[in-house]
Amino acid sequence: MIAVIQRVTSANVTIDDNVVGHIDQGLVILLGVMDDDDEDDTNYLVNKISGLRIFNDENEKMNLSIKDVLGSALVISQFTLCADTQKGRRPSFIHAALPEKGNELYADFMKKMKGQGVPVQSGEFGAMMKVNIQNDGPVTIVLDSKK
């Protein structure tokens, strides 16, 4: 499972010009589910992200987690994170999870983030979305549950 997390001051996601999710301070989490991912991958990323100290404290040091700052998460499914670009110029997505499994682990990820006390907003699995991000820093981190 691959996650790209961005610290934001605000973000929203629209589908067909309708805002379906919005957060203020927190994290945008782009989540890619691979065909060999399971609940262990979900648990790893939820625990890592919810405790990752990437928000500034009173001394402007990255020392606080999303829970410490009472931030929210906007979680967006993004199978293109699973792209294999080793050969040729066209990405291959053969290692991305099939939609049923991808949606199941995406939903489980969000449920477990909520279980950590993080308010969660989301897009819609499989939909064409526009994500608007006000990146803070910018701070962008890539996490892979297999590494």
Protein Blocks (a to p, Z undefined) as FASTA:
>chain_A
ZZdddddfbdcddeehiafbdcdedddddddddfkbcfklmmmmmmmmmmoccbccfkop
afbdfklnopacdddddfklmpcfkgojbdcfklpccfklmmmmmmmmmmmmmmnopacd
dddehiacddddddehiacddddfkZZ
